[in-house]
Amino acid sequence: PSGITFNAITGGFFVADRLNHCIRQMASTGDVTTIAGVPGAAGYVDAPAPGARFNYPADVAFDKNYAYLYIADPGNHCIRRLDAQFNVITFAGSIATGNVNGAGTGSRFVNPTSLICDSSLRILVIDSSNHNIRSIERLGAMVSTLSGVGIAGLTNGIASGAQFRKPSEI
């Protein structure tokens, strides 16, 4: 397991089970259930669970209303979204790699490893192999670069001129 988040409504935890390629839920009773993906079966499929497939999911985060669970899927270079009915869609990025800002699946990431949902309507993402920090507006899925120039380095300064080397956690 590599990422975990708490659901204050259900009292349970959701876990990115990275090497098993799935998302699991641990109820307040301690019971663990695979809710999306097939253990041991990597892939890229948007579908109702369990038919969805992930490729080394690394982190999970709920939005402030607990309506959606967002998933950093670095092996597929995208951010996925799980709704309350356990449907999985690609929210931003695609299996194609790159460092492209834009809307939804028109944007590109390379190994997004970590994410959080802030108190407004943004998802902050560590785009590790692009060496930057990205922002996704939850309404419209518009991706933009918050900080980093896309080249590994160590430069202080304003956000658009700062450099990072493979950031991994947020």
Disulfide bonds with the S-S distance in Angstrom:
none
